[in-house]
């Protein structure tokens, strides 16, 4: 329910209509703490929410942004921006977006918001949802919980990989405001796509009675050592995510793709989607794969992990484009445009299936 007060909205106890209840109504709440004051915002505009206990990579606090609509739907989006895990990647190459990210920086970032946030386009499947934008400044796919000091030829650098505590702090404020939304779409692009799928179980448990959907844009969890073993172990060590991975599924530390099977088994009524190009230049570069090898590995994972599932599907286009949500009105494969495909997905239409070249 949204309560209008002097041009703003004090948002309290959002109620749902339809219920999915995969987690079971009597199973006991297992999500993030719901111990925050309800958020307030002006409808139809972006409002920045400071979260004092959160941290970017430099230790400065950050927050998140909301754009409220008077509906019972949420669209939670995790921002992308690379990743880093050692002195070379975090200091020399500087391969991750970093802070500070506060209200001032958010004002600049609003200018770059892409098609999924466009409320003026009637065909946008997310246009009527309350939008939650989670920025990225921790270099750890939104799931780290570590503060290493990286050393090398230059000055040492202390790096706050605090993506998971940040995510919990953000979701606590969201869940304290919207306790039981009808539908929740969890999405993200690039590093945010990885973040969306790696935190999906936590978000699912936070909204156990909601109908839920996952849209992973350019965050493919390739099988086995297609995602290089040394790189996986570097992530696990630098970001301290071994406990998180083990908690998601047995064997996921050596094969991240098993999480896709685990999620569809745990939540068989949820629809989930992977968006990718066949030879995504950015992702294959991070994974140190040649274009044809990445393509083979991507299609193999889709065949082995997604195709046998109840409702985890893929939308794949030709070429090397990185991320698709920003071009969902023009991204096309086999005559299907991404935007109506996503509309079919979140409106539970029949015939929704994988499309690829």
C-alpha positions in Angstrom: 0.0 0.0 0.0 1.3 3.5 -0.9 0.3 6.4 1.2 0.5 9.9 -0.4 1.9 12.6 1.9 2.7 16.1 0.7 3.8 15.1 -2.7 5.8 12.1 -1.6 4.9 8.5 -0.9 5.4 6.8 2.5 5.5 3.3 1.4 4.3 0.6 3.7 3.6 -3.1 3.7 3.1 -3.6 0.0 0.6 -6.4 -0.4 0.4 -9.0 -3.1 -2.3 -10.4 -5.3 -1.2 -13.7 -6.8 1.1 -15.9 -4.7 3.7 -18.4 -5.7 4.6 -19.8 -2.3 7.5 -21.9 -3.6 9.2 -21.5 -0.2 6.1 -22.6 1.6 3.9 -20.3 3.7 4.7 -22.2 6.9 8.4 -22.8 6.2 9.5 -19.8 8.3 11.0 -16.5 7.0 14.6 -17.0 5.8 15.3 -13.7 4.0 17.0 -10.5 4.9 16.1 -8.7 8.1 12.9 -6.6 7.9 14.0 -4.1 10.6 14.2 -0.8 8.6 11.8 2.1 8.4 9.6 2.2 5.3 11.1 4.2 2.5 9.6 7.5 1.2 9.8 8.8 -2.3 8.2 11.0 -4.9 6.2 8.9 -7.4 7.6 8.5 -10.9 11.0 10.0 -10.2 14.3 8.5 -9.0 15.1 8.9 -5.3 18.5 8.1 -3.9 18.6 6.2 -0.6 21.7 6.6 1.5 22.8 3.4 3.4 25.4 4.5 5.9 26.6 1.0 6.8 27.3 0.1 3.1 30.7 0.4 1.5 32.3 0.9 -1.9 35.7 -0.4 -2.6 37.4 2.6 -1.0 35.3 2.2 2.2 33.0 5.1 1.5 29.3 4.6 2.0 26.9 4.2 -0.9 23.2 3.4 -1.3 20.6 2.6 -4.0 17.9 4.3 -6.0 14.1 3.7 -6.2 11.5 4.9 -8.7 8.1 4.1 -7.2 4.9 3.2 -9.0 1.6 2.4 -7.2 1.7 -1.2 -8.1 2.6 -4.4 -6.3 5.4 -5.3 -8.7 9.1 -4.8 -8.1 11.9 -4.7 -10.7 15.3 -5.1 -8.9 18.3 -4.3 -11.1 21.9 -4.9 -10.3 24.4 -2.7 -12.1 27.4 -4.1 -13.9 30.9 -2.8 -14.2 33.6 -5.5 -14.4 35.3 -7.3 -11.5 38.8 -7.6 -9.9 40.5 -10.0 -7.6 44.3 -9.3 -7.2 46.8 -6.5 -7.6 46.9 -6.8 -11.4 43.2 -6.6 -11.9 42.3 -4.2 -9.1 45.3 -1.8 -9.3 47.3 -2.1 -12.5 44.4 -2.9 -15.0 41.7 -1.5 -12.8 39.1 -3.7 -14.3 36.1 -2.9 -12.0 33.9 0.1 -11.6 34.4 1.8 -8.2 33.2 4.5 -5.9 32.5 6.8 -4.5 28.8 6.4 -5.4 26.4 8.7 -3.6 23.5 11.0 -4.6 25.8 13.2 -6.7 27.2 10.3 -8.7 23.7 8.8 -9.1 22.5 12.0 -10.7 25.1 11.5 -13.4 24.3 7.8 -13.8 20.6 8.5 -14.4 21.5 9.9 -17.8 22.8 6.5 -18.9 19.7 4.5 -17.9 18.6 2.2 -20.7 15.5 0.8 -22.2 14.4 -1.4 -19.3 13.8 1.7 -17.2 11.8 3.6 -19.9 8.2 4.2 -18.5 7.1 6.1 -21.6 7.3 3.1 -23.9 4.1 1.2 -23.6 5.6 -2.1 -24.7 8.3 -2.1 -21.9 7.3 -5.1 -19.7 8.8 -3.4 -16.7 7.3 0.0 -17.1 4.7 -0.3 -14.4 6.9 -1.8 -11.7 8.5 0.0 -8.8 12.2 0.0 -9.9 15.1 -0.7 -7.5 18.5 0.2 -9.0 21.5 -1.3 -7.1 24.7 0.4 -8.1 28.1 -1.4 -8.3 31.3 -0.3 -6.7 32.7 -3.4 -4.9 34.4 -5.3 -7.8 33.0 -8.6 -6.6 29.8 -9.4 -8.6 27.8 -8.0 -5.7 28.6 -11.0 -3.5 31.9 -10.4 -1.8 32.6 -10.1 2.0 36.3 -9.5 2.4 38.8 -6.6 2.9 42.1 -7.7 1.4 45.2 -5.6 0.9 46.6 -6.1 -2.6 50.3 -5.7 -3.0 52.6 -5.4 -6.0 55.1 -3.1 -7.6 53.4 0.0 -6.4 51.7 1.1 -3.3 49.5 -1.5 -1.5 45.7 -1.1 -1.9 43.1 -2.0 0.7 40.0 -3.1 -1.1 36.5 -3.4 0.4 34.8 -6.3 -1.4 31.6 -5.9 0.5 29.0 -6.6 -2.2 27.0 -9.1 -0.2 26.7 -7.0 3.1 25.7 -4.1 0.8 23.1 -6.2 -1.0 21.6 -7.4 2.3 21.5 -3.8 3.6 19.7 -2.7 0.4 17.3 -5.6 0.3 16.5 -5.1 4.0 15.2 -1.6 3.3 13.2 -2.9 0.2 11.7 -5.8 2.1 10.8 -3.6 5.1 8.9 -1.4 2.7 7.3 -4.0 0.3 6.7 -7.0 2.4 4.7 -9.1 0.0 4.7 -7.9 -3.6 2.8 -9.8 -6.2 5.7 -10.1 -8.6 9.4 -9.5 -8.3 11.8 -9.5 -11.3 15.4 -9.8 -10.3 17.8 -8.7 -13.0 21.2 -7.3 -13.8 23.6 -6.8 -16.6 27.2 -8.1 -16.9 28.6 -8.2 -13.4 25.1 -7.4 -12.3 23.8 -10.4 -14.2 26.2 -12.6 -12.2 25.1 -10.7 -9.1 21.4 -11.3 -9.9 21.8 -15.1 -10.2 24.2 -15.5 -7.3 21.9 -13.6 -4.9 18.7 -15.0 -6.4 18.2 -17.6 -3.6 18.6 -14.8 -1.0 16.1 -12.6 -2.7 13.7 -15.6 -3.3 13.7 -16.3 0.4 13.1 -12.6 1.1 9.9 -12.7 -0.9 8.6 -16.3 -0.4 5.0 -15.5 -1.3 5.7 -13.6 -4.5 5.7 -14.7 -8.1 9.4 -14.3 -9.1 11.5 -14.1 -12.2 15.3 -13.9 -12.9 16.7 -12.1 -16.0 20.4 -12.6 -16.1 21.8 -10.3 -18.8 25.3 -11.3 -19.9 26.2 -13.2 -16.8 26.6 -16.8 -18.0 27.7 -19.4 -15.5 29.7 -21.7 -17.9 30.2 -25.3 -17.1 33.3 -26.7 -15.3 36.6 -25.1 -16.3 35.1 -23.2 -19.2 35.1 -20.6 -16.5 38.8 -21.0 -15.8 39.5 -23.0 -12.6 42.3 -20.5 -11.4 40.0 -17.6 -11.9 37.1 -19.2 -10.0 39.4 -20.0 -7.1 40.8 -16.4 -7.2 37.3 -15.0 -6.9 36.4 -17.4 -4.0 39.6 -16.5 -2.1 39.7 -12.7 -2.8 36.0 -12.1 -2.2 35.6 -14.7 0.5 32.6 -16.3 -1.2 33.3 -20.0 -0.5 30.6 -20.1 2.2 28.1 -18.4 0.0 28.8 -20.9 -2.9 28.7 -23.9 -0.6 25.4 -22.7 0.8 23.9 -22.5 -2.7 24.8 -26.0 -3.9 27.2 -28.9 -3.5 29.9 -28.9 -6.1 29.3 -25.3 -7.2 32.9 -24.2 -6.2 34.3 -26.3 -9.0 31.3 -25.9 -11.4 29.4 -22.6 -11.0 26.8 -23.8 -13.6 25.4 -26.3 -11.2 23.7 -23.3 -9.5 21.4 -23.0 -12.5 20.2 -26.5 -12.0 19.9 -26.0 -8.2 17.8 -22.9 -8.6 15.3 -24.5 -11.1 15.0 -27.5 -8.8 14.5 -25.4 -5.7 12.0 -23.0 -7.4 10.3 -24.9 -10.2 7.5 -22.3 -10.6 9.9 -19.4 -11.2 10.8 -18.4 -14.7 14.5 -17.6 -15.3 16.3 -16.3 -18.4 19.9 -15.9 -19.6 20.5 -13.2 -22.3 23.7 -13.3 -24.3 25.3 -13.0 -27.6 27.1 -16.0 -29.1 30.6 -14.5 -28.7 30.2 -11.7 -26.0 33.5 -9.9 -26.3 33.6 -8.6 -22.7 32.7 -11.9 -21.0 34.9 -14.0 -23.1 37.8 -11.6 -22.5 37.4 -12.0 -18.7 37.2 -15.8 -19.1 40.3 -15.7 -21.4 38.4 -17.6 -24.2 38.6 -17.3 -27.9 35.3 -16.4 -29.7 34.6 -19.8 -31.1 35.5 -21.5 -27.8 33.2 -19.2 -25.8 30.4 -19.9 -28.3 30.8 -23.6 -28.0 30.9 -23.4 -24.2 27.9 -21.1 -24.0 25.7 -23.4 -26.2 26.9 -26.5 -24.3 25.9 -25.0 -21.0 22.5 -24.0 -22.4 22.0 -27.5 -23.7 23.2 -29.2 -20.5 21.8 -26.9 -17.8 19.0 -24.8 -19.1 17.2 -27.0 -21.7 16.4 -29.9 -19.3 15.0 -27.4 -16.7 11.3 -26.6 -16.2 11.6 -22.9 -17.0 15.2 -21.6 -17.4 15.4 -20.4 -20.9 17.9 -18.4 -23.0 17.7 -15.6 -25.6 20.9 -15.6 -27.7 21.8 -13.4 -30.6 24.6 -13.6 -33.1 27.7 -11.5 -32.8 29.9 -10.1 -30.0 27.5 -7.6 -28.3 27.8 -7.3 -24.5 24.5 -7.0 -22.7 21.0 -7.0 -24.3 18.6 -5.2 -22.0 19.7 -1.8 -23.3 18.7 -2.8 -26.8 15.7 -5.0 -26.1 13.6 -3.4 -28.8 16.1 -4.2 -31.5 17.9 -7.4 -30.2 16.5 -10.1 -32.5 17.1 -13.8 -33.1 15.2 -16.1 -35.5 12.6 -13.4 -36.0 11.9 -12.9 -32.2 12.5 -9.5 -30.6 13.8 -9.6 -27.0 11.2 -7.2 -25.6 8.1 -9.2 -26.4 10.0 -12.4 -25.4 10.5 -10.9 -22.0 6.9 -9.8 -21.9 5.9 -13.4 -22.6 8.2 -14.5 -19.8 7.0 -12.3 -16.9 3.3 -12.6 -17.9 3.6 -16.4 -17.8 2.4 -16.9 -21.4 2.5 -20.3 -23.0 5.0 -21.0 -25.7 7.8 -19.1 -24.1 11.0 -21.0 -24.9 14.7 -20.6 -25.7 15.5 -18.8 -29.0 19.0 -18.9 -30.4 20.7 -18.8 -33.9 
